[in-house]
Amino acid sequence: MLHATPLPSPTPLDNPIDLLFSVLEHSETGLAVIDPADRAIYMNSSARSMLESPLGLVPSWLIETLPRLRAQLDRAGQVVDRVGHEGVTLRVRARPLPRPGVMLIELHVSGATTGGREVAEQLSRSLGLTITDARLLAMLWQGLSNDEIATQLAVRTGTIKSRLFRLYQRLGVKKRPAAVLRAAEVLAA
């Protein structure tokens, strides 16, 4: 005789949709789904932070660039571009979604690539960081990836990840975009 064991009641993350939203919401990459009327259907926490939009609204300065991105998207099927606003440069990657006129935008904060030493010194003074940490933060601000930073410093990528984790703790942030925004605030002052 077989006895059926009842299944445990599902926890909130047992639902695949909830799990997907949890992953998207905590991604370091800013993600926004934009409808044909240039409104956000979805914007994760990183995108809301980068765009300084706690309500998830697409800011007017980004809306102004969307027609150009859509035109390039129609021609190439994917677009990678840079958009600047108030001293912060965003690297924008746009891709179409299956619904007509709807696109996915991935956002990464980057900055100008000039004045690396001066930038590091200013960050060191303003944030009370060692020059080594300030240089690492300056490289983040410049938009370099972990691999690119590792190559420039002649260390392994794992070493960079560990150093970034400690830097985030010193800055009181949890993610790369927040650290880059902190640097941008200091450099804009």
C-alpha positions in Angstrom: 0.0 0.0 0.0 1.4 3.4 -1.0 1.1 6.4 1.2 1.1 9.8 -0.4 3.2 12.4 1.3 1.8 15.9 1.0 4.0 18.4 -0.8 5.2 21.3 1.3 3.3 24.5 0.7 5.2 26.7 -1.8 7.3 29.6 -0.5 7.2 32.9 -2.4 10.3 32.0 -4.4 9.0 28.6 -5.5 6.9 30.4 -8.1 9.1 30.8 -11.2 7.7 34.3 -11.9 8.6 35.5 -8.4 12.0 34.0 -8.8 12.5 35.8 -12.1 11.4 39.1 -10.7 13.7 38.7 -7.7 16.7 38.0 -10.0 15.8 41.0 -12.2 15.2 43.3 -9.3 18.6 42.6 -7.7 20.6 42.7 -11.0 23.5 45.2 -11.1 22.5 46.0 -14.6 19.8 48.6 -14.9 16.9 47.0 -16.9 13.9 48.9 -18.3 11.2 47.7 -20.7 9.9 50.6 -22.7 6.6 50.6 -24.6 6.0 52.3 -28.0 4.8 55.5 -26.2 8.2 55.7 -24.4 6.8 54.7 -21.0 8.4 52.2 -18.7 6.5 48.9 -18.4 9.1 47.6 -16.0 12.2 49.2 -14.4 14.4 47.3 -11.9 15.9 48.9 -8.8 19.3 49.5 -10.5 17.6 51.4 -13.4 15.5 53.4 -11.0 18.7 54.4 -9.1 20.7 55.2 -12.2 17.9 57.3 -13.7 17.0 58.8 -10.3 13.5 57.7 -10.8 12.1 56.1 -7.7 8.6 55.8 -9.3 10.0 54.1 -12.4 9.3 56.9 -14.8 11.5 57.4 -17.9 13.2 60.8 -17.4 12.7 63.4 -20.1 16.4 63.5 -21.0 16.3 59.8 -21.8 13.0 60.1 -23.7 14.7 62.6 -26.0 17.2 59.9 -27.1 14.7 57.1 -27.6 13.7 58.0 -31.2 17.3 57.8 -32.2 17.7 54.5 -30.4 14.5 53.2 -32.1 15.7 54.2 -35.5 19.1 52.5 -35.0 17.3 49.5 -33.6 15.1 49.2 -36.7 18.2 49.1 -38.9 20.6 47.0 -36.8 18.4 44.9 -34.5 20.5 45.9 -31.5 22.0 49.2 -30.4 24.9 50.1 -28.0 25.2 53.8 -27.4 26.2 56.3 -24.7 23.9 58.9 -23.2 25.1 61.7 -20.9 23.3 63.6 -18.3 24.6 65.9 -15.5 28.1 64.5 -15.5 27.1 60.9 -15.7 27.4 58.8 -18.8 25.2 55.8 -19.3 26.2 53.0 -21.6 22.8 52.0 -23.1 22.1 48.7 -24.9 18.7 48.4 -26.6 17.1 45.3 -28.0 13.6 44.7 -29.4 11.2 42.4 -27.6 8.6 40.2 -29.3 5.8 42.7 -28.7 5.8 45.4 -31.5 7.4 48.7 -30.5 8.5 47.4 -27.1 12.2 47.3 -26.3 14.5 46.2 -23.5 17.1 48.8 -22.4 20.2 47.7 -20.4 21.9 50.5 -18.5 25.4 50.7 -17.1 26.9 53.8 -15.5 30.2 54.9 -17.0 32.1 58.2 -17.1 34.7 60.1 -19.1 38.1 58.4 -19.5 40.2 61.4 -19.0 42.2 62.5 -16.0 42.6 59.1 -14.3 45.2 60.2 -11.8 43.5 63.5 -11.0 40.2 61.7 -10.6 41.7 59.1 -8.3 43.3 61.8 -6.1 40.0 63.8 -5.9 38.1 60.6 -4.9 40.8 59.7 -2.3 40.6 63.2 -0.7 36.8 63.5 -0.8 35.8 60.0 0.2 38.7 59.3 2.6 39.9 56.3 0.5 43.4 55.0 0.0 44.8 56.0 -3.4 44.6 52.3 -4.4 40.9 52.1 -3.6 40.3 55.6 -5.2 42.1 54.4 -8.4 39.8 51.3 -8.5 36.8 53.5 -8.0 38.0 55.8 -10.8 38.3 52.8 -13.1 34.7 51.9 -12.3 33.6 55.4 -13.0 35.3 55.2 -16.4 33.1 52.3 -17.2 35.8 49.6 -17.2 34.7 46.0 -16.7 36.3 43.7 -14.1 38.4 42.0 -16.8 39.6 45.4 -18.2 40.6 46.6 -14.7 42.4 43.3 -14.0 44.3 43.7 -17.3 45.3 47.3 -16.5 46.4 46.3 -12.9 48.0 43.0 -14.0 46.1 41.0 -11.5 43.5 38.2 -11.8 39.8 39.1 -12.2 39.0 37.3 -8.9 41.3 39.7 -7.1 39.4 42.6 -8.6 36.1 41.1 -7.5 37.5 40.8 -3.9 38.8 44.3 -3.9 35.5 45.7 -5.3 33.6 43.9 -2.5 35.8 45.6 0.1 35.5 48.9 -1.7 31.7 48.7 -1.7 31.8 48.0 2.0 34.0 51.1 2.6 31.6 53.2 0.6 28.5 51.8 2.3 27.0 50.6 -1.0 26.0 47.1 -2.2 26.3 47.4 -6.0 28.6 48.7 -8.7 26.1 51.4 -10.0 25.8 52.9 -6.5 29.6 53.1 -6.2 29.9 54.8 -9.6 27.1 57.2 -8.7 28.9 58.1 -5.5 32.0 58.8 -7.5 30.0 60.9 -10.0 28.5 62.9 -7.2 32.0 63.7 -5.8 33.5 64.5 -9.2 30.5 66.8 -10.1 30.9 68.8 -6.9 
